[in-house]
Amino acid sequence: MRIRTRGSAIFFVGIFPAVFLCVMFSCLCAWAQQQNAADTQTQPSPFRLINSVSGSKEVTKNAVETIEDPRTVFHVPEDTKIVVVFQIEGPTGAHHLQGSWRNPQGNVVSVGDVDMQTYTPKFFCYFSLTLPDSVTPGLWALELQVDGHPSGVHTFEIVSKPKPAPPPPPAPPPSTTDVYQRVVASSVFIGNFDSDGALLRQGSGFFMGQNLLLTAFQVIDGASSLQIDFPDGSRTTVNQVLTWNRRQDWAVLKVEAPKSPPLERAKAGSWKVGDVCYLLGAPNESSRTIQNVGITGFQDSAETGERLSLSWTGSRLTIGSPLLDDYGRVIGVLGGSLVPGVESVFRAGAGHLWTPASL
């Protein structure tokens, strides 16, 4: 038992120096590596930064990386990427380059590595950083190391623009009562008289501009004079037309009407087949009604222009009235037939509409 104990003790004592030596050797290796790294940091770098340029778009011209939009200030979220091109002077050969991106707090947020073979003392390299919308604004830096040697720093600024507030929801459409009152105030009855003062026909019209009255051409066709009856009971006579188009069935009259506000025009293309719209009807010369009509079709030709077919039946007094969207904006002017003068189409109850592009 004593011999075994001594042998165990000898074995323990014998193994301890070996473990101690191994630990010391590892510590010496780590210390040596730290010293080599420290020596590399303190030794003068064989690489020199010639210049650096940043931007958001890099291109290669004549085998050289360049920046299309050189700048040092970047805006997010408009800018989504930053590219920095370095021009370095140093020994030729194989090199390892590392770019460290530091945020305004000094923290490294991204590291890029490049291995390259250089054949001339001057060479180029570039690093890019993708910018998220939540990037920290402020002064940033890209630190370059070549073969472990600090070789340049490029600084730039990131400016964060606040996200624009979402557009407010569209205002709800006005009530049918409001639309009716507004369009009645802007509409008139038109009497078509021959040279003997006899009434040939009657129709409607409405103001689309200051003192500019729009109607269907068939309402004024063949007239020697026109009588305009306003909503307040007053009337005036006109015998001059500013502009017209017989085939497209529209006409514009110059009428002094300080009490008749013009209607707003709907945005082009804001309607489609299937939409339900308002139409100001005229059952007789002393009353107006507001109707719901549907757009049932669409035609377009060089001669007659753009036409919409409507699910409408009504009196001839309604011809020349406005078709309105649910906000009371004018889509076009009502005509009685696809071809002016074809009465059978009107009797069949098909309404056709066209809006002069010049108004």
N, C-alpha and C positions, 0 to 999 in steps of 0.2 A: 504494500500500500504506500509506503514512503517513497519507494522508487518511482512508482507511477505518478505520485504527486509531484515529485521533483521533475520528472519528465514532462508533465503537463506544464509546470511552471517554466521550464526551459523552452518548451515549444511556444508558449505565450510571449515570453520575453523575446524570443527569436523572431516572431512574426511582426511584432510592433514596429521595429525600426524600418521594415520594408514598407508598411502602410504609411508611415510618417514620411518616408522618402518620396513615395508616389504622390501624396498630397502636396508636398513642397514642390515637386516637379510641375504639377498642374498649375499651381499658383505662379510659378516662375514663367510658365508659357503664357498665361493670361496677362501677366505684368508686361512681358515682352511685346505681346500684341498691342496692348494699350500704349506702350512707349513708341512702337512703330507708327501707330495711328497719330499719336501726338507729334511725332517727328514730321509725318506727312503734312499735318496741319500747319506746323510752324515753318516748314521749309518754303522758300519762295516758289510760287506756282510757275511751272514752265508754260502755262497757257495764259493768254491775255485776251480780254474782251475788247473787240474792235467796236461793235455797236450792237444794239438790240432794238427790235421794232415789234409792236403789238398791234393787233387788229382782230377782225372777226372772219376774214377770208384770206386764206393762203393760196398761192398759185406757184407753179414751177415754170420759170422762164430761163431758157438756156442752162438747164440743169441746176438752177439756183432757186431756192425757196424765197419768195417775196410775199409781201402783204399788199392786198389790193386797197384796203381802207386803213392806212396807218393812223392810229390814235391811241390815247392812253386813258380815255374815259369811256366806260361802257354802261349801258342802261338795260336793266332788266324790268319787264320780261321781253323787251324788243330784241336784245342781244342774247343769244343762246350759247355762244361759244367764244372763247378767247384763245388766240394763237399768238405765240411769242417766237420770233426768229432771232437766233443769236449768230453773230459772226465772230469766230474765234481764231486766234493765231497761236500756233504751238507746233510741237514736233509731229512729224508724220508717223503713221503706223496705226495699229489697232488701239482704239480707245473706248472706254465705257463712260457714258454721259448720264447724269442723273439730274432731273429737274424737280425741285420741291416747291409746291405751291403753299404759301402761307397766307392765312386770313388776317384781318385787321388785329386780331388778338395775338398774333404771332404763332399760332398753331399750324402745323403742317396738316393739310386736309387731303392732299393727293401727291403722289410721287410717280414720276415717269422715268423710265430707263431706256437708253438707246445705246446699242453697240454699233460702232462704225469703223471703217478703214479709211484713213485719210492719206492722200498722195501729194498734197501741197501744204505748205505751212498755214494757209488760210482755208478754213472750212466753215460750213453752215450746219446748223441743226435747229429744229423747232419742236416745241411742245404745245399741246392744246388742252384746254380745260372746258368741259361742258358745264354750263351754268344752269342750275335749277332756278325756278321762280323764287324759292325761299333762300337764295344765297345771301350771305351777310354783306351789307354794303360797307364801303369804307376803302382804305388804302391797302392794297394787296401787293404781294411780291412773289416773284419766281426766282429761286436761287439755283444757280447752275454749278455743278461740280463735274470736272473732267478727270477721270482716273483718281478720284478722291480729293482732288485739289479744288478749293473754291475758285470759280472762274468767272463769276459775274452775277449781278442781281438786276432784275428788271422790275420796276414798280408801275402800278397802274391803279386806277380808281374804278370802283363799281358803285353805280348810283341806282338805287331801287325806286322805281316809280310806283306810287300806290295804284292798285287796280281801280279802274274807273267804276263808278257806281253803276249798277245795272240800270238800263233805261226804265223809266216809270212805265207801268202798264198803261196801255191805251185807254183813253177816256171812254166810258160806256157810251153807246149811241144815244142820241137824244130821243125823247119820246116821240111817238107818232104825231102827237098834238104839236110839239115844237117844230117838227119838220113841216107839217102842214101850214102852220102860221108863217113860217119863213118863206116857203115857196109861193104861197098865195100873194104875199107882199111884193114878190119880184115878178109876178106873172101878169099878163094882160090878155084881153080879147082883141082880135084884129078883124076889122071889117074890110072886105075887098070890094071897091066900087068902080064901075065903068065910067066912061066919059060923060054919060048922061046922069050920073049920080045914083044909078041903080045898084043895089047890093048883089054882087055875084056869088060870094061865099063868105064864110067866117071860119076863123081858127084861133089858135092860141100862140103865144110867144112868151119869152122870159128874158130877163136881163142877165148877160154873162160878163159884162164889163160896164164901166161907167158910161151910161147913155147908149150902150150897145145892146140892141134887142135882137135875139136869135129866134128864128122860126123856121118852119118847113117852106121850101120854095113854092109848093103847090098852094099854100095859103095866099100868097101874093101874086100868083101867076095871072097875067092878063089885066092887072089892076091899073087904073088911071090915078087913083088915090087910095090911101089906106087910112082908116080911122082906128086909133088906138084908144081902147077903153081901160082906164086904170082901176085898181081895186077900190080906190076911195070915191069912185063915181065920176071923176074928171075924165076928159078925153081930149085928144089932139089929132090933127090930120097931118100926114106926111106923104110925100110923093117922090121920095128919093131913096134908093137902095144903095148901101155902101158897097156890098159885094155879095155874090150869089153863085150857086152851081145848080143848074137844073137837073142834071143827071144824078147828082149826089143828094138833091132835094134839101138844100139849106139856103138861107139868106140872112143877111145881117143888115139891120136898119139903124140909122142914127136917130135916136129919139131922146129929147130932153126929159129926164125923169129923176129929179132930185130926191123924190120920196120912195124910189124903188131901188133897194140895195141889190147889187149883183150877187148871183149865186156862186158858190165855190165849185170849181171843177174837180171831179174825182181823178185820182192818179191813173195815168194810162195803164191799161192792162190789169187793173185791180178787180175786174169782174170776169166771170166765166159762165159757161152754159150750166144751168141748174140754179144759179143765184136767184133769190127772190128780192125784187126791188120795189121802190115806190114809183107811182105814176100819178101826176095831178090830172084828174079827169074833169070833164066839163059836161054834165048832163044837159045843161041849158045855159042861156046867156047870163043868168043871174046866180049861178051856184057853181061851187067847185067841190070836188071830192078827192080824197086820196085813196088810191087803189094799190093792192099788192099784185104785181105781175111777175111772171117767171121768164128768165132768158132761156129760150128753147132751142136756139140754133145760132149759127154764125156763118156769114158769107163775106167774101172779100173779092173785089175785082178792080181793075184799073179804071173802069168807067164809073161805077157806082160807089166805089170806096168801101169802107168797112160797114157792114150792116149786122144788126142783131135781130133775130126773130123773137117776138114776145107773145106770151099767152094773154092777149088783150082783145077785148071787144068793147066798143064804146061809141060815143057820138063823134060826128065829124068835127065838132068844136074842139075836141081834144087834140087834133092834129096840130103839131107845133109846140106841144107841151114838153117839159123836161122829164127824162127818166132819171131817177135818183137812187144812190146807194142808201144803206141804212143810216148813214150820217147826214143825209140830205145833200150830198154832193152830186153834181150833174155828171151823168154818164153820157148822155146824148140827147138829141131832139127827136121826137116821135114823128114818123111819116106814115102815110096811110097805105102805101104799097111799095113793092120792090122797085117798080118802074113808075115814076110819077105819071098820073093820068089814067092808070089801069084801075078802074073802079071796082072790078070784080074781086080783086084781091082784098080791097077794103071791106067789101060786103061779107067776105068770108071770115073776117075777123082777125086777120094777121097784121100785127103792128111791126114796123121796121124802123130802125133807128140808126142814125149816123151822127158823129161829132166832128165838126170842122177842125182840122189840126191847127189852123191858123189862130184859133181863139184861145 
